[in-house]
Amino acid sequence: MTVTIVGSQLGDEGKGALVDRWGGDADVIVRYQGGDNAGHTVVQGGDEYKLSLVPSGAVRDKVGVLGNGCVVNPRTLFEEIDGLRERGLDPDVRVAKRAHAILPYHRVLDGIEEEAKSDSDLDAGTTGRGIGPTYEDKAGRRGIRIGDLLDPEVLRERLEYVVPQKRAIAEDIYGLDLEGSDRADAFDVDALVSEYVEYGERLAAGEMAINCSRFLHARRSAGDRIMFEGAQGTSIDIDHGIYPYVTSSNPTAGGAAVGSGVGPTVVGQGEVVGIVKAYLSRVGTGPLPTELDATDREEELADFIREKGGEFGTVTGRPRRIGWLDVPMLRHASRVSGFTGIAVNHVDVLAGLDELKVCHAYELDGERLEVMPATTEEWGRCEPVFREFDPWPEFDSGAVAREGYDALPEGTRAYLEYVSEEVEAPVYAVGVGPGREETIELANPFSSDE
């Protein structure tokens, strides 16, 4: 049995909370794409854990796997593992040997490239963690893989090939003066070999580096339940998102098969749950048709939602842009991943508003559209066709979570039922607060195999 968790919007939908909740019924939790740009905040027993690389299930004593579709910064990985151990946890994390490693030069080049884009409309809002440059090297067949860290000779050979290229880009194209700077070690083969061989030794000593496909096949054959955890969201998928304002991998459900080595027939036989935020948020530039920024009143609403919802990046701390729920975006997400169910988070954040809207459709050049157009330029020209809903009052999240779905205000239930109908998938859970105990569960996706 497999369950795949997918972000339905632009990331930051609250996937980690659902992975954490339903992950209690999983034996193995797999991150299948992305890197340490993916912030997950998990609340457990009143304690808050901010994770950017370690799979969210680590706080529940599950086996966490970083699949071959991930890009892994060993520094971040071991910092997070050590931090969790200092807090009394003992995370069991495995890393695919085929996953690519983020090197210091990736981070340097990521930062200066985004700085070069900062005055243009092509600024994608990258976290500067080296994610994109690492995926570029992967596609360019010059990457360093986790398996390479286990063999010092292979590691040195790979670095002696790629580092001179990276140094030339930094110095000749971007005009960096590396000699004597704090960035010099990022382009020094000897320094890189010394540091990354140590990471390889630690991976080997902990039996952390695995053949991901073989490992997961064996666990599934033994009867284990597997959860696939996507990072980011559908509309920043490099193939299905608002290109070029996208991430460098595939957060959609198809990425679970490619990024783990588990066949698509396996993923397709399981559940695919789309995680939805009850409104829209995003970091970075690019179009956002439902953005609340046109009037002083809309900006007040955006500030209210931002502060109440804690809409600041987990990794970067940057304030997120806020918009009304975009239903054409959700229809697109459901179609490309094949949702069998949805979970809707942050309905409590919308409580107490004087008005409430959703974008039901778009109007583009006189034509009504029910789903996102294929090009970002067309999407940017779309005018939202709004549908108004009755706002709902503030409510006691803890009490409502204990009492269940029927305890939600009538307006909230009407809103949820509308979303469910539009994406053609039932509501499995409703998030009414940040804690695991503040989620109303209508169905457990792992129960479908019972």
C-alpha positions in Angstrom: 0.0 0.0 0.0 1.3 3.5 -0.9 0.0 7.0 -0.2 1.5 9.9 -2.1 1.2 13.4 -0.7 1.1 16.2 -3.3 1.0 20.0 -2.9 -1.9 21.3 -5.0 -0.9 25.0 -5.3 2.4 26.9 -5.1 3.9 25.1 -2.1 3.4 25.9 1.6 0.1 24.1 1.7 0.9 22.3 5.0 1.9 19.0 3.6 4.2 18.2 6.5 1.4 18.2 9.0 -0.5 15.6 7.0 2.6 13.5 6.3 3.2 13.6 10.1 -0.4 12.6 10.9 -0.9 9.8 8.4 2.8 8.8 8.6 2.0 7.2 11.9 0.4 4.4 9.8 3.3 4.2 7.4 6.5 2.2 7.9 8.6 4.1 5.4 8.3 7.8 4.3 10.1 8.8 1.1 11.0 12.3 -0.1 11.1 11.9 -3.9 12.3 15.3 -5.2 13.6 18.7 -4.1 16.2 19.5 -1.5 16.7 21.6 1.6 14.7 24.4 0.0 11.5 22.6 1.1 10.4 23.8 4.5 8.2 21.6 6.7 7.0 22.6 10.1 5.7 19.8 12.2 4.2 20.2 15.7 4.4 17.1 18.0 3.4 17.1 21.6 3.5 20.9 21.7 7.1 20.9 20.3 7.7 22.5 16.9 10.2 21.0 14.5 11.3 22.9 11.4 12.7 20.6 8.8 14.1 21.4 5.4 15.5 18.0 4.3 14.9 15.2 6.7 11.5 13.6 5.9 8.7 14.8 8.2 8.1 11.3 9.5 11.4 11.4 11.3 9.7 12.9 14.4 7.5 9.7 14.5 10.3 7.1 14.5 9.6 6.1 10.9 12.3 5.2 8.3 12.9 8.3 6.2 14.2 8.0 2.7 15.7 10.7 0.5 15.1 9.2 -3.0 17.2 9.4 -6.1 15.0 12.4 -7.3 16.2 14.5 -4.4 19.3 16.7 -4.3 21.0 16.4 -1.0 23.2 18.8 0.9 25.1 16.6 3.3 25.9 19.6 5.6 22.2 20.2 6.0 21.3 16.6 6.4 23.7 15.9 9.2 22.9 19.3 10.9 19.2 18.3 11.0 19.9 14.8 12.1 22.2 16.0 14.9 19.7 18.7 15.9 16.9 16.1 16.2 19.1 13.8 18.3 19.9 16.7 20.6 16.1 17.0 21.2 15.9 13.3 22.1 14.9 11.8 18.8 16.8 9.1 16.9 15.9 9.6 13.2 16.5 6.7 10.8 17.3 8.3 7.5 18.5 6.6 4.3 19.8 8.3 1.2 19.7 7.0 -2.3 23.1 6.5 -3.8 21.7 7.8 -7.1 20.6 11.1 -5.5 22.8 14.1 -6.4 24.8 16.0 -3.9 24.7 19.8 -3.5 28.2 21.2 -3.4 29.3 24.6 -2.0 29.9 25.9 -5.5 26.2 25.2 -6.3 25.2 27.5 -3.6 27.6 30.3 -4.6 26.4 30.2 -8.2 22.8 30.0 -7.2 23.1 33.2 -5.2 25.0 35.2 -7.8 22.6 34.1 -10.6 19.6 35.1 -8.7 21.3 38.4 -7.8 21.8 39.0 -11.6 18.1 38.3 -12.1 16.9 40.4 -9.3 16.0 43.4 -11.4 14.1 41.4 -14.0 10.8 39.6 -14.1 12.7 36.2 -14.2 13.5 36.2 -10.5 12.1 32.9 -9.3 12.4 33.6 -5.6 15.0 30.8 -5.1 16.1 30.1 -1.6 19.8 30.2 -2.7 20.4 26.7 -1.5 22.0 25.5 -4.7 19.0 23.4 -5.8 18.7 24.6 -9.4 22.4 24.5 -10.2 22.6 20.9 -8.8 19.7 19.8 -11.0 21.4 21.5 -13.9 24.5 19.5 -13.3 22.5 16.3 -13.1 20.9 17.0 -16.5 24.3 18.0 -17.9 25.9 14.7 -16.7 28.5 16.4 -14.6 26.9 16.0 -11.1 28.3 14.4 -8.0 26.1 11.6 -6.6 25.8 10.4 -3.1 27.4 7.1 -4.2 30.5 9.1 -5.3 31.1 10.3 -1.8 31.7 6.7 -0.7 34.7 6.3 -3.0 37.4 9.0 -2.6 39.1 8.3 -5.9 35.9 8.6 -7.9 34.9 11.7 -5.9 38.2 13.4 -6.7 38.0 12.4 -10.4 34.5 13.9 -10.7 35.5 17.1 -8.9 38.7 17.6 -11.0 36.5 17.6 -14.0 33.7 19.9 -12.9 35.3 22.4 -10.5 37.4 24.2 -13.2 34.2 24.7 -15.2 32.5 26.2 -12.1 35.5 28.4 -11.3 35.5 29.7 -14.8 31.8 30.6 -14.7 32.3 32.4 -11.3 35.4 34.3 -12.4 35.0 34.9 -16.1 31.2 35.3 -16.4 30.2 36.7 -13.1 33.5 38.5 -12.3 34.1 37.1 -8.9 37.5 37.4 -7.3 37.8 34.1 -5.5 41.4 34.2 -4.4 41.6 34.9 -0.7 37.8 35.3 -0.4 35.5 33.3 1.9 34.2 31.6 -1.3 37.5 30.2 -2.3 37.1 26.8 -0.7 33.9 26.3 -2.6 36.0 26.0 -5.8 39.0 24.1 -4.2 39.2 20.5 -5.2 41.3 19.4 -2.2 39.1 21.2 0.3 35.9 19.7 -1.2 37.4 16.2 -1.3 38.5 16.5 2.4 35.0 17.6 3.5 32.9 15.3 1.4 34.9 12.2 2.0 34.0 12.7 5.7 30.3 12.8 4.8 30.8 9.6 2.8 32.4 7.9 5.8 29.5 8.9 8.0 27.0 7.7 5.4 28.8 4.4 5.2 29.2 4.0 9.0 25.5 4.5 9.5 24.5 2.3 6.6 22.6 5.3 5.3 23.4 5.1 1.6 21.1 2.7 -0.2 20.0 1.4 -3.6 16.6 3.2 -3.2 14.6 1.1 -5.7 15.9 -2.2 -4.2 15.4 -1.0 -0.7 11.8 0.1 -1.3 10.9 -3.1 -3.3 12.2 -5.2 -0.4 10.2 -3.2 2.2 7.0 -3.4 0.1 7.5 -7.1 -0.4 7.7 -7.5 3.3 4.3 -5.9 3.7 5.4 -2.4 4.7 3.3 0.6 4.0 5.1 3.4 2.1 4.3 7.1 2.0 5.7 9.4 -0.7 6.2 13.0 0.4 6.3 15.6 -2.2 7.9 19.0 -1.7 6.7 22.3 -3.1 3.5 22.3 -5.2 2.0 21.4 -8.5 2.1 24.9 -10.0 5.8 25.2 -9.5 6.4 21.7 -11.1 9.1 22.2 -13.8 6.8 20.5 -16.4 3.3 21.3 -15.2 3.9 24.7 -13.4 4.1 28.4 -14.2 7.4 28.2 -16.0 9.9 29.8 -15.5 8.8 30.6 -12.0 9.1 27.0 -11.0 11.3 24.6 -9.0 13.8 22.3 -10.7 11.9 19.0 -10.2 8.5 17.3 -10.4 6.4 17.6 -7.2 3.5 16.0 -9.0 2.6 12.4 -8.3 4.4 11.1 -11.3 7.6 12.2 -9.6 7.1 9.7 -6.9 7.8 6.8 -9.3 10.7 8.5 -11.1 12.2 9.9 -7.9 12.2 6.7 -5.9 12.6 3.8 -8.3 9.1 2.4 -7.4 7.1 1.6 -10.6 4.2 3.8 -11.7 1.9 0.9 -11.4 2.7 0.7 -7.7 2.1 4.4 -7.1 -1.0 4.3 -9.3 -2.6 1.5 -7.2 -2.3 3.6 -4.1 -3.8 6.8 -2.8 -2.8 10.2 -4.1 -3.8 13.0 -1.7 -3.7 16.6 -2.8 -3.0 19.1 0.0 -4.9 22.4 -0.4 -4.5 25.6 1.5 -7.8 27.3 1.9 -6.4 30.4 0.3 -3.4 31.1 -1.9 0.2 32.1 -1.0 3.5 32.2 -2.7 7.0 33.5 -2.4 8.7 35.1 -5.4 7.8 37.1 -8.5 5.5 36.1 -11.4 1.8 36.3 -12.0 -0.8 35.7 -9.3 -4.3 36.5 -10.7 -6.1 36.3 -7.4 -3.5 38.3 -5.4 -4.9 40.7 -2.8 -3.0 43.8 -3.6 -5.2 46.0 -5.8 -6.7 48.3 -3.1 -5.9 49.3 0.4 -8.8 47.1 1.6 -7.2 44.1 -0.2 -3.8 44.8 1.3 -5.4 45.0 4.7 -7.0 41.6 4.1 -3.7 40.2 2.9 -1.9 41.5 6.0 -4.5 39.9 8.2 -4.3 36.5 6.6 -0.5 36.7 6.4 -0.1 37.4 10.1 -2.8 35.0 11.3 -1.6 32.2 9.0 2.1 32.8 9.7 2.8 33.2 6.0 6.5 33.6 6.2 8.9 31.2 4.5 10.0 28.3 6.7 13.5 28.3 5.1 13.9 32.0 4.1 11.5 33.9 6.5 10.3 35.9 3.6 6.7 37.2 3.7 4.5 35.4 1.2 2.1 37.0 -1.3 -1.5 36.3 -0.5 -4.5 35.6 -2.8 -8.0 34.1 -2.8 -8.3 30.4 -3.5 -7.7 29.7 -7.2 -9.9 26.8 -8.2 -8.7 26.5 -11.8 -5.3 25.9 -10.3 -6.8 23.1 -8.2 -8.5 21.4 -11.1 -5.2 21.4 -13.0 -3.5 19.8 -9.9 -6.1 17.1 -9.5 -5.9 16.2 -13.2 -2.1 16.0 -13.5 -1.7 13.9 -10.3 -5.0 12.0 -10.2 -6.1 12.9 -6.7 -8.1 10.2 -4.9 -8.7 12.6 -2.0 -7.8 16.0 -0.7 -6.9 17.6 2.7 -7.8 21.3 3.2 -5.6 23.3 5.6 -5.9 26.7 7.3 -9.6 27.1 7.2 -9.2 28.6 10.7 -7.2 31.5 9.1 -10.2 32.6 7.1 -12.5 32.7 10.1 -13.7 36.1 11.0 -13.4 37.8 7.6 -16.0 40.2 6.4 -15.9 38.8 2.9 -14.8 35.6 1.3 -14.2 34.9 -2.4 -12.8 32.1 -4.6 -11.7 32.3 -8.2 -14.1 29.9 -9.8 -12.8 30.4 -13.4 -10.8 32.8 -15.6 -11.6 35.1 -18.4 -9.0 35.4 -21.1 -9.6 37.5 -24.2 -13.3 37.1 -23.9 -13.1 33.3 -23.3 -14.1 31.6 -20.0 -11.5 29.1 -18.8 -12.1 26.4 -16.2 -8.4 25.4 -15.9 -5.1 27.1 -16.1 -3.8 27.9 -19.6 -0.6 26.2 -20.7 1.6 29.2 -20.8 2.5 31.5 -17.9 2.1 34.6 -20.1 -1.5 33.6 -20.8 -2.1 32.9 -17.1 -0.8 36.3 -16.2 -3.4 37.9 -18.5 -6.3 35.9 -17.0 -8.9 37.9 -15.1 -10.4 35.9 -12.2 -14.1 35.2 -12.2 -15.0 35.2 -8.5 -17.6 33.4 -6.6 -18.6 34.8 -3.2 -19.1 32.6 -0.1 -20.7 33.4 3.3 -17.8 34.1 5.8 -17.7 32.0 8.9 -17.1 33.2 12.5 -14.1 32.4 14.7 -14.2 29.0 16.3 -12.3 27.0 19.0 -10.0 24.9 16.9 -9.3 22.4 19.6 -13.0 21.8 20.4 -14.0 21.6 16.7 -11.2 19.1 16.0 -12.3 16.9 18.9 -16.0 17.1 17.9 -15.4 16.5 14.2 -16.6 17.7 10.8 -20.1 18.6 11.8 -18.8 21.0 14.4 -17.4 23.2 11.7 -19.4 26.4 11.0 -22.0 25.9 8.2 -20.1 28.3 5.9 -16.9 26.3 6.3 -18.6 23.1 5.3 -20.2 24.7 2.3 -16.7 26.0 1.2 -15.1 22.6 1.6 -17.9 20.7 -0.2 -17.6 23.2 -3.1 -13.8 22.5 -3.4 -14.3 18.8 -3.2 -16.9 18.9 -6.0 -14.7 21.0 -8.2 -11.6 18.8 -7.9 -13.7 15.6 -8.1 -12.2 14.1 -5.0 -13.5 13.7 -1.4 -12.2 15.6 1.6 -10.1 13.3 3.7 -9.0 15.8 6.3 -9.5 19.5 7.4 -6.7 21.4 9.1 -8.1 23.8 11.7 -4.8 24.6 13.4 -1.1 23.8 13.2 -1.0 20.8 15.6 -1.6 17.2 14.7 -4.5 17.2 17.1 -6.0 20.2 15.3 -6.9 18.2 12.2 -10.3 16.7 11.5 -9.9 13.4 9.8 -12.7 12.1 7.7 -10.8 9.3 6.1 -7.4 7.7 6.5 -5.9 7.0 3.1 -4.1 4.0 4.5 -7.5 2.5 5.5 -8.4 1.8 1.8 -6.3 -1.4 1.9 -8.2 -2.9 4.9 
